[in-house]
Amino acid sequence: MGEVSADAVTLNLLREARETVRSSPMGVISTPMIPWCQTTLPLDIQGNVHIKLENMQRTGSFKIRGVANQFARRPRGGHFVTMSAGNYGKSFAYAVKLYGEKGKVVMPESAPVSRSVLIQSFGVEVERVPTSSLMDVVNRCVQEDNMTFLHSYDDLDLIAGHASLGLEVLEVMPEPDVVVVCCGGGGLLAGVAAAIKLSGCDKTRIYGVEPEGACTMYKSFIEEKPVGMDSKSVASGLAPPSAGALPFKLCQRYVESIILLSDEEIKSAVPILYKAGLVVEPSGCAAFAAIVGKKIPDLEGKKVVCILSGGNIGKDELANFPDE
């Protein structure tokens, strides 16, 4: 996977992937993008801020976009394996069931148990292991059981599928000044950034937001190569063991900078969004928390897009985020 160049990601490739995603039997929707002023959410800046509601996407997050493109481009009759803390696994399991394939998800032990149960309900096997062992277990499945590995963030087809979100943003706001996106392994950030920059929005500033305890892309920017770490965060979906190689190359080329948030800042965003009628999981709140916490420079009077990336949070988990 590491051999794929950032040059492989062209506007034609992304447009083709968008059509694949739109026509996929998985039922991906073009999610609403609403003005912040049409919500009761607090905002101290004067500007034209829009929120892209990917928490309303089928399977509850943006991940289905990349999965739809991956499965469209894989031969049928495979036995697929992936690693995921939940959201990718949910979309992957949905695709496995829809296409009548066999699948397995290797999950970090830190992921909510409710995620494992949900994925198993699609008829997909789940194995829970320590975060540091994820790739070892995946490699065992590939070598010993002859499974096909679908990467949950470091994959060209996946990133091209995620880029459909960026192209949708431009349909509503053709020339945004600032776009704020959460970052885990970097697949969504890379896809959205590539879509926007390759569409000719040279002046748009694109920011990735990561948890301090899982700042793999932030560290990768400093070391100028993809790095791994023992990631820990309340935002489990933003805490993979490393930044992706291809996402890193694309982010290095198209992303302004990576903003870091504490777990407390991420956690406090969940009840704020919930009170405004938006169910968003901690990982999906990162971009919102960065804007509300005034972490993004020079937003005054600007056209800004904030992506709420997912809403997969159970009633049991919501109880852990009391109102301030």
Disulfide bonds with the S-S distance in Angstrom:
none
